[in-house]
């Protein structure tokens, strides 16, 4: 991932740094959403099962498992490096602002914009929505307006499409 402009770039104020950081976090979120977390043991179990069933040879299974694990490690290392770079940048920013220390207040949470197909952006009414389980999303629906519920439904259909969440939203919209 490309790093944002340096903090001391000429003509770049706090808003520019915030926008660059938000862009980096959004790109990191996309990377995590595309990734698959699986243990090496589970990959090995799966390919061994394929060998037992006669679906592939032991040599092919070993090569496949090694390739999957190697690709996963590379991807994990890339994501870890991106997170470490963002954390270091945050530490430097807090340090330069003179607010570093044990009692330093962190900035308020930022709602990450959700991209729309048409290029526009909107923000979901539930903070960190894409990180929540269906149970937590359903609990968070109470108290939302009809417009907010429709926004959640639209996002859910376009992304995870969880039937329990959609049913809960529909029930609240019909009430």
C-alpha positions in Angstrom: 0.0 0.0 0.0 1.2 3.5 -0.8 2.1 5.6 2.2 0.4 9.0 2.5 2.3 12.3 2.2 4.8 13.1 5.1 3.4 15.0 8.0 5.6 18.0 7.3 4.7 18.4 3.6 4.4 22.0 2.7 0.8 23.3 2.7 -0.6 20.2 4.3 -2.6 20.8 7.4 -4.3 18.5 9.9 -7.2 17.9 7.5 -4.8 16.7 4.8 -3.1 14.3 7.3 -6.5 13.1 8.5 -7.7 12.5 4.9 -4.5 10.6 4.1 -4.8 8.5 7.2 -8.5 7.8 6.5 -7.6 6.7 2.9 -4.9 4.4 4.3 -7.3 2.9 6.9 -9.9 2.4 4.2 -7.4 0.6 2.0 -6.4 -1.5 4.9 -10.0 -2.3 5.6 -10.4 -3.5 2.0 -7.3 -5.7 2.3 -8.7 -7.3 5.4 -12.1 -7.8 3.9 -10.5 -9.6 0.9 -8.3 -11.8 3.1 -9.1 -15.3 4.5 -7.9 -16.4 7.9 -7.2 -20.1 8.1 -4.6 -22.0 10.2 -1.9 -24.0 8.5 -3.2 -27.1 10.4 -6.7 -26.7 8.9 -5.2 -26.3 5.4 -3.2 -29.5 6.0 -6.3 -31.4 7.3 -8.3 -30.4 4.2 -5.7 -31.5 1.7 -5.0 -34.7 3.6 -8.7 -35.4 3.4 -8.6 -34.9 -0.3 -5.7 -37.4 -0.5 -7.7 -40.0 1.6 -10.6 -39.6 -0.8 -8.4 -40.1 -3.8 -9.0 -36.6 -5.1 -5.3 -35.8 -5.4 -1.9 -37.3 -4.9 0.1 -36.8 -1.6 2.8 -34.8 -3.6 0.2 -32.5 -5.1 -1.5 -32.0 -1.7 1.8 -31.1 -0.1 2.6 -28.6 -2.8 -0.8 -27.1 -2.6 -0.7 -26.7 1.1 2.7 -25.2 1.0 1.7 -22.7 -1.6 -1.5 -21.7 0.3 0.5 -21.2 3.6 3.2 -19.2 1.9 0.7 -16.9 0.2 -1.1 -16.4 3.5 2.1 -15.6 5.3 3.0 -13.0 2.7 -0.4 -11.4 2.9 -0.3 -11.4 6.7 3.1 -9.8 6.7 2.0 -7.1 4.3 -1.1 -6.3 6.5 1.0 -6.3 9.7 3.5 -3.9 8.1 0.7 -1.6 7.1 -0.8 -1.6 10.6 2.6 -1.0 12.2 3.2 2.0 9.8 -0.1 3.5 10.6 0.5 3.0 14.4 3.9 4.7 14.1 2.5 7.5 12.1 -0.2 8.0 14.8 2.5 8.0 17.5 4.5 10.6 15.7 1.4 12.8 15.1 0.4 12.7 18.8 4.0 13.4 19.8 4.3 16.4 17.5 1.0 17.8 18.8 2.4 18.0 22.2 -0.3 15.8 23.7 1.8 12.7 24.1 1.9 11.1 27.5 -0.1 8.9 29.8 -3.0 11.2 29.9 -3.1 12.0 26.2 -6.6 12.1 24.8 -7.0 10.2 21.5 -9.1 11.8 18.8 -12.8 11.0 18.5 -13.7 7.9 16.5 -14.0 8.6 12.8 -16.8 7.1 10.7 -15.2 5.4 7.7 -17.1 6.3 4.5 -18.7 3.5 2.6 -18.2 3.6 -1.1 -21.3 3.4 -3.3 -21.4 1.9 -6.8 -22.1 5.3 -8.3 -18.9 6.8 -6.8 -20.6 8.7 -4.0 -20.1 8.0 -0.3 -22.4 7.5 2.6 -21.8 6.6 6.2 -23.7 3.9 8.0 -25.6 4.8 11.2 -24.0 1.9 13.1 -20.3 2.5 13.9 -17.9 -0.2 12.7 -20.8 -2.0 11.0 -18.8 -4.4 8.9 -16.9 -5.7 11.9 -20.1 -6.7 13.8 -21.6 -10.1 13.9 -25.3 -10.6 12.8 -26.3 -10.7 16.5 -24.6 -7.4 17.3 -26.0 -5.7 14.2 -29.6 -6.8 15.1 -29.1 -5.4 18.6 -27.9 -2.1 17.1 -30.9 -1.7 14.9 -33.3 -0.5 17.7 -33.8 3.2 17.7 -32.7 3.8 14.1 -35.0 5.9 11.8 -36.6 4.3 8.8 -34.1 6.1 6.5 -31.2 4.7 8.6 -32.7 1.2 8.5 -33.0 1.4 4.7 -29.3 2.4 4.5 -28.4 -0.5 6.6 -30.5 -2.9 4.5 -29.0 -1.5 1.3 -25.5 -2.0 2.6 -26.3 -5.5 3.9 -27.8 -6.7 0.6 -24.7 -5.4 -1.3 -22.2 -6.9 1.1 -22.7 -9.7 3.6 -26.4 -10.3 2.7 -27.1 -12.0 6.1 -30.7 -13.2 6.1 -31.1 -12.7 9.9 -30.1 -9.1 9.6 -32.3 -8.4 6.6 -35.3 -10.1 8.4 -34.7 -7.9 11.5 -34.5 -4.7 9.4 -37.7 -5.7 7.5 -39.5 -6.4 10.7 -38.6 -2.9 12.1 -39.5 -1.2 8.8 -42.9 -3.0 8.8 -43.7 -2.1 12.4 
